[in-house]
Amino acid sequence: MIDFELSEEQKQLQDVARRFAENEIKPIAAALDNETDPHKTYPKEVIKKGFELGFHSLLIPEKYGGIGATPLDYAILLEELAVADLGTANAFHVCMSISELISKTGTEEQCERWLRPIAEDETGTQLIGFGATEPAGGSEIFCPLPDPKLGTRSHARKEGDDYVVNGRKVYSSNAGVAGLYGCLARTDTTKPNAESCSVFMFPADTPGFSIGTIENKMGTRSSMNGEHIYEDMRLTKDNMLGEEGGGFATLNAIYDSNGMGLGSQAVGVARAAYEMALEYAKEREIWGQAIGKYQAVGNMLVDMKADIEMSRLLVRRVAWQCTNESSEGALLPNLAKVYPAEMARRVTVNAMQIMGGAGYMKDYPVEKYLRDAMVFPIIGGANEVLKYFMSQRL
Ligand SMILES: Cc1cc2nc3c(=O)[nH]c(=O)nc-3n(C[C@H](O)[C@H](O)[C@H](O)COP(=O)(O)OP(=O)(O)OC[C@H]3O[C@@H](n4cnc5c(N)ncnc54)[C@H](O)[C@@H]3O)c2cc1C
């Protein structure tokens, strides 16, 4: 039986998230976007208020103090936050996604140690960040080829019971504002990349860890993106998530849901652009009638609406799949990321076209939506690379 109706609890969550987005995020989104210093764009107070509402702990199981919500709740929340500001939504997304990774792959002890302090935090300082992408390339990290020289360059050298990590990550979200960080590093450089990466988690104040450059980006400006630097960072087996050399299997635990989280944010940004363009098309009169009455514009709006609805259905289908784990009829992993990612670019470009010169000016947020939406086919793995892996399963 297929039921498209949200439950009462889901409607309540949507309502809380919508009001938070409207009252807390929207009023400061343009100012943060226009701030030219990337060190001053982080919405600290908004993040703190989101922590008070428990957004950061949505996917942390109740037994560790979290909310223990479903993947569909996660999608609903992220769509609403992204309508107001993608950078802010992304800060919560990364935190929720990596908390899910820990809860799915960590031991009881690790979950207690890492998840409970995050779940109980109301100061907003316990976000999570994760570094996979390196200067050699975010796509290089996923290299499936047998040559051990290719792939992840950050190295966790075994020394007795310890691992000494050296290397550098780039573009990582929540850089400098998280309390807990994770990384993907090679634990054996003689084996192929796919068999020799491991996932580690460690607190922000771990000796040997530092944050480098904070990036100055074209969009998602309220999200802090920057370098993670590891210089003889000493970790132990207790810091490792999953098996040694099984880093990709560990990350696979959130493959579907992380992609869906990105897809739901793409739906949010596209929805914001569509709603603005629709309103404009009803009001703007050319040759004596609203431009929305012209078939060319009306058709564009219908296509945009259909694109958004299809993407949301994909997201919710994968949310269902994440809850009802069954490989039967399972969608290709990341379909709910790659399609909405491209959809958000299409819809925001069309929204600007409908608004003409006004859309190109900073008086309206449509140009921000477009700049923000450009990130979707890049973030969380380039669409071309994700499609390559998807095509191998066809
Ligand atoms: C705002 C933002 C936030 C981010 N947050 C994080 C984060 O929190 N953590 C993190 O680890 N990373 C993060 N990233 C990095 C992101 O995951 C990478 O940018 C992405 O994986 C692409 O890597 P790259 O930029 O090095 O591009 P490259 O790997 O250099 O690829 C460049 C282009 O080459 C093409 N390409 C590459 N390989 C192939 C292939 N095999 N087949 C076909 N085409 C190919 C694609 O078009 C690709 O876009 C973030 C990036 C941005 C912009």
PDBQT file of the ligand as one rigid body, heavy atoms in Angstrom, charges set to zero:
ROOT
HETATM    1  C1  LIG A 401      30.448  23.624  -0.810  1.00  0.00    +0.000 C 
HETATM    2  C2  LIG A 401      31.218  22.337  -0.773  1.00  0.00    +0.000 A 
HETATM    3  C3  LIG A 401      31.171  21.537   0.376  1.00  0.00    +0.000 A 
HETATM    4  C4  LIG A 401      31.934  20.364   0.437  1.00  0.00    +0.000 A 
HETATM    5  N1  LIG A 401      31.953  19.637   1.607  1.00  0.00    +0.000 NA
HETATM    6  C5  LIG A 401      32.781  18.569   1.701  1.00  0.00    +0.000 A 
HETATM    7  C6  LIG A 401      32.922  17.865   2.939  1.00  0.00    +0.000 A 
HETATM    8  O1  LIG A 401      32.266  18.176   3.940  1.00  0.00    +0.000 OA
HETATM    9  N2  LIG A 401      33.788  16.838   2.983  1.00  0.00    +0.000 N 
HETATM   10  C7  LIG A 401      34.517  16.450   1.893  1.00  0.00    +0.000 A 
HETATM   11  O2  LIG A 401      35.301  15.514   2.005  1.00  0.00    +0.000 OA
HETATM   12  N3  LIG A 401      34.389  17.084   0.701  1.00  0.00    +0.000 NA
HETATM   13  C8  LIG A 401      33.564  18.136   0.587  1.00  0.00    +0.000 A 
HETATM   14  N4  LIG A 401      33.452  18.802  -0.602  1.00  0.00    +0.000 N 
HETATM   15  C9  LIG A 401      34.240  18.366  -1.743  1.00  0.00    +0.000 C 
HETATM   16  C10 LIG A 401      33.427  17.651  -2.826  1.00  0.00    +0.000 C 
HETATM   17  O3  LIG A 401      33.002  16.394  -2.367  1.00  0.00    +0.000 OA
HETATM   18  C11 LIG A 401      34.342  17.568  -4.044  1.00  0.00    +0.000 C 
HETATM   19  O4  LIG A 401      34.467  18.883  -4.557  1.00  0.00    +0.000 OA
HETATM   20  C12 LIG A 401      33.834  16.618  -5.115  1.00  0.00    +0.000 C 
HETATM   21  O5  LIG A 401      33.918  15.285  -4.670  1.00  0.00    +0.000 OA
HETATM   22  C13 LIG A 401      34.640  16.746  -6.417  1.00  0.00    +0.000 C 
HETATM   23  O6  LIG A 401      36.002  16.688  -6.161  1.00  0.00    +0.000 OA
HETATM   24  P1  LIG A 401      36.967  17.816  -6.764  1.00  0.00    +0.000 P 
HETATM   25  O7  LIG A 401      36.373  19.125  -6.474  1.00  0.00    +0.000 OA
HETATM   26  O8  LIG A 401      38.347  17.570  -6.289  1.00  0.00    +0.000 OA
HETATM   27  O9  LIG A 401      36.902  17.593  -8.336  1.00  0.00    +0.000 OA
HETATM   28  P2  LIG A 401      37.787  16.550  -9.174  1.00  0.00    +0.000 P 
HETATM   29  O10 LIG A 401      37.849  15.243  -8.479  1.00  0.00    +0.000 OA
HETATM   30  O11 LIG A 401      39.062  17.208  -9.545  1.00  0.00    +0.000 OA
HETATM   31  O12 LIG A 401      36.907  16.389 -10.467  1.00  0.00    +0.000 OA
HETATM   32  C14 LIG A 401      36.694  17.493 -11.362  1.00  0.00    +0.000 C 
HETATM   33  C15 LIG A 401      35.657  17.086 -12.381  1.00  0.00    +0.000 C 
HETATM   34  O13 LIG A 401      36.205  16.052 -13.204  1.00  0.00    +0.000 OA
HETATM   35  C16 LIG A 401      35.185  15.170 -13.625  1.00  0.00    +0.000 C 
HETATM   36  N5  LIG A 401      35.580  13.807 -13.234  1.00  0.00    +0.000 N 
HETATM   37  C17 LIG A 401      36.480  13.447 -12.281  1.00  0.00    +0.000 A 
HETATM   38  N6  LIG A 401      36.606  12.122 -12.227  1.00  0.00    +0.000 NA
HETATM   39  C18 LIG A 401      35.807  11.613 -13.172  1.00  0.00    +0.000 A 
HETATM   40  C19 LIG A 401      35.488  10.292 -13.612  1.00  0.00    +0.000 A 
HETATM   41  N7  LIG A 401      36.045   9.222 -13.063  1.00  0.00    +0.000 N 
HETATM   42  N8  LIG A 401      34.569  10.162 -14.596  1.00  0.00    +0.000 NA
HETATM   43  C20 LIG A 401      34.004  11.250 -15.172  1.00  0.00    +0.000 A 
HETATM   44  N9  LIG A 401      34.243  12.509 -14.805  1.00  0.00    +0.000 NA
HETATM   45  C21 LIG A 401      35.141  12.691 -13.815  1.00  0.00    +0.000 A 
HETATM   46  C22 LIG A 401      33.883  15.634 -12.942  1.00  0.00    +0.000 C 
HETATM   47  O14 LIG A 401      33.168  16.458 -13.830  1.00  0.00    +0.000 OA
HETATM   48  C23 LIG A 401      34.388  16.463 -11.795  1.00  0.00    +0.000 C 
HETATM   49  O15 LIG A 401      33.453  17.458 -11.389  1.00  0.00    +0.000 OA
HETATM   50  C24 LIG A 401      32.695  19.961  -0.690  1.00  0.00    +0.000 A 
HETATM   51  C25 LIG A 401      32.691  20.743  -1.852  1.00  0.00    +0.000 A 
HETATM   52  C26 LIG A 401      31.987  21.911  -1.899  1.00  0.00    +0.000 A 
HETATM   53  C27 LIG A 401      32.050  22.735  -3.156  1.00  0.00    +0.000 C 
ENDROOT
TORSDOF 0
